[in-house]
Amino acid sequence: MELNSPLDSLKGIGEKTKQRFSTVGIDNIGDLLEYYPRTYEQYGDSRAIGSLSEGEVAAVSAALTAPIANRYYRGRCVSSAVCCDGRDELQLIWYNMPYIRNYLRTGMIYIFRGKIKKKGWRLLIEQPAVFHTEQYQNLTNSLQPVYSLTKGLTVNMVQKAVRQVLDDLTEKDVEDYLPLYERERYSLCPYTDAIRQMHFPKDAEALRTARRRLVFDEFFFFLLQLRSLKEHRTKAVCDFRIHPAKAVDQVISSLPYELTGAQQRVWADIERELQGQTAMARLIQGDVGSGKTILAVLALFMVAENGYQGAMMAPTEVLARQHFHSILELIQNNNLPFEAVLLTGSMTAKQKRETYSRIESGEAAIVIGTHALIQEKVTFQTLALVITDEQHRFGVKQRELLSQKGGTPHTIVMSATPIPRTLAVILYGDLDISVLNEMPAKRLPIKNCVVGPSYRPKAYQFIQKQVEMGHQAYVICPMVDEGTAAETSREADKQDGSLSNACNLENVVDYTQKLRRILPAGIAVEYLHGRMKAAEKNEIMEKFLENKIQVLVSTTVVEVGVNVPNATVMMVENAERFGLSSLHQLRGRVGRGDAQSYCIFLHAVDGARIQERLDILNHTNDGFEIASKDLQLRGPGDLFGIRQSGLMNFQLADVYTDADVLKLANEAVNDIQNEDPELSLPEHMELKKRYEELLSRQSESLNL
């Protein structure tokens, strides 16, 4: 079986199903095998109805007391029934599943599974999964994969496709690219074993072993790529001679605030290195709001006054646009003779051509943009400085490509992700590290609270009050829509007789509708998520910036976002699902103006350990302290469901949970680089092939 074989080479996958898989990035067999479950369901023994408690997920063995009744409300079908286990009763409700009444018979024993809710005195399950007794017994105490989905794609469809591939997969089809001596040295299982157990683990230990191997691979190839970049940097002699600039002193003196001691210290390092003979390669790491951007702008001005060009790449178009307008304002207020241009993917072909021309001629001294900056059509005349904002959102390949747009330019990368220094030295191994560990003196500390679902009505009232005072609010949900939250869909249910419940996670689309019903009509509520087209996302964020939207319901795409000083409330649903550093990043979206700001972390799952983790956010606003404590608290049990969103673009690996594996991968890369830097030895041929395939895939994804 060839891993690059198209997906429709599998039985049961036609053109329509192939398109559904393609929407989540699965186009061939290899993509399917690397589409790992986002979590796993563990099915416990069935329980007596009388022992159930509100809020828990449980299964009951019971029979329907009467036929299912279908009722319609505004075009929506609500199917309801009551089941009894011989002693107590439980209400069951399904939405938009009218066919369910044709599958279940009165008096026959089924297993009903889902989240227990309470309405008045009666317990109920909405959208319960339904199993025959024998079918459920086969699932009991097993780990069943749950995948991220899209509309029309079900867990059952993904499971069947993966099983079909794994049944035919042999060691010859996928030769292990890690040499045997490396696997033995670091106690790593074979790659094919890891893939099998990742999708269908026989137990928790097998899953842990499989994941450890795949996490090692992610770190290993990332660091291998990083070493090649470091090798280039070590030998780099700067092509540009830069001298102190009056414009920098002028801008600093015109700022409405004084630079903090940390900013002054880091700026002194940047200024000194810009004047050096070797190319600067520096990471500026600091909390959201610590003042990284102004240092980047000062560096751009220094380069521009010396007659050279500087470029800054931001991860989103909205952020790039905000940087551009801020720079324009500083240029105009200080009467500086610099021209700045903006380059983004959504510009028209004519606008791009004009901007390309101004960049190539050198007319544009300062260029701000998104990944559009690294496209082949962009040619700089004298690119002396490259800055990437929010470095963890870009891969090594992306910043390397931008750096290659000039001769040998200076490089600054910026990140608000607080990574403990021991790990940062590995992850940013090609860079010198500067830390901004001070916040502006006048900034008010954010007031935090960690609460359960019962606090939700008060939170809505508080958001309404803040909006009535002229402020704005963010609400963060972990899922995009009901399709991504569902464990299976109705079509899959009809195929195998198993009717699964939706996950206990809030989603952006439904939550927006709910808030529109709860909040007064005058409050504009809109949603934002990563699947939206760039133009849609830009429009939403622009409206939020202009206060045309008062409440923005979003996924973590706003974690790296624009500066909205008027936003004073950040409410995070299912806070237990996020890593602490991600929650801290989200918190950094508020508290950027003069008004007091608030952050509400709402957890849907109780437990002393969850409370302990989230309470850390109550006691400190220091991102580096939070990162260190998160690293201490996270253990081998936190394999899924809690991670830092988007950090370093890893699919499985998490630099906090997997810090020990990161260190081992770093050691392995160092050894191989010392022994065989060109990967030319026979035992490294498969490794070299895999590495080149990954680089090629990266280039294709960047349309290069």
Sequence and secondary structure as in RCSB ss.txt:
>XXXX:A:sequence
MELNSPLDSLKGIGEKTKQRFSTVGIDNIGDLLEYYPRTYEQYGDSRAIGSLSEGEVAAVSAALTAPIANRYYRG
RCVSSAVCCDGRDELQLIWYNMPYIRNYLRTGMIYIFRGKIKKKGWRLLIEQPAVFHTEQYQNLTNSLQPVYSLT
KGLTVNMVQKAVRQVLDDLTEKDVEDYLPLYERERYSLCPYTDAIRQMHFPKDAEALRTARRRLVFDEFFFFLLQ
LRSLKEHRTKAVCDFRIHPAKAVDQVISSLPYELTGAQQRVWADIERELQGQTAMARLIQGDVGSGKTILAVLAL
FMVAENGYQGAMMAPTEVLARQHFHSILELIQNNNLPFEAVLLTGSMTAKQKRETYSRIESGEAAIVIGTHALIQ
EKVTFQTLALVITDEQHRFGVKQRELLSQKGGTPHTIVMSATPIPRTLAVILYGDLDISVLNEMPAKRLPIKNCV
VGPSYRPKAYQFIQKQVEMGHQAYVICPMVDEGTAAETSREADKQDGSLSNACNLENVVDYTQKLRRILPAGIAV
EYLHGRMKAAEKNEIMEKFLENKIQVLVSTTVVEVGVNVPNATVMMVENAERFGLSSLHQLRGRVGRGDAQSYCI
FLHAVDGARIQERLDILNHTNDGFEIASKDLQLRGPGDLFGIRQSGLMNFQLADVYTDADVLKLANEAVNDIQNE
DPELSLPEHMELKKRYEELLSRQSESLNL
>XXXX:A:secstr
  TTSBGGGSTT  HHHHHHHHTTT  BHHHHHT   SEEEEB   B GGG  TT EEEEEEEESS  EEEEETT
EEEEEEEEE SS EEEEEEES GGGGGT  TT EEEEEEEEEEETTEEEEES EEE HHHHHHHBT EEEE    
TT  HHHHHHHHHHHHHH  TTTS   S HHHHHHTT   HHHHHHHHHS SSHHHHHHHHHHHHHHHHHHHHHH
HHHHHHHHHT B S      HHHHHHHHHSSS   HHHHHHHHHHHHHHTSSB  EEEEEE TTSSHHHHHHHHH
HHHHHTT EEEEE SSHHHHHHHHHHHHHHHHHTT    EEEE TTS HHHHHHHHHHHHHT  SEEEESGGGGS
TT   SSEEEEEESSGGGS HHHHHHHHTTSSS EEEEEE     HHHHHHHTTTSEEEEE    TT    EEEE
E GGGHHHHHHHHHHHHHTT EEEEE SBSSHHHHBSS HHHHHHHS B  B S  BHHHHHHHHHHHS TTS E
EEE TTS HHHHHHHHHHHHTTS SEEEE GGGGS    TTEEEEEEETGGGB HHHHHHHHTTS  SSS  EEE
EE SS  HHHHHHHHHHHH   HHHHHHHHHHH  TT SSS B TTGGG SS  TTTTHHHHHHHHHHHHHHHHH
 TT  SGGGHHHHHHHHHHHHHHHHHTT 
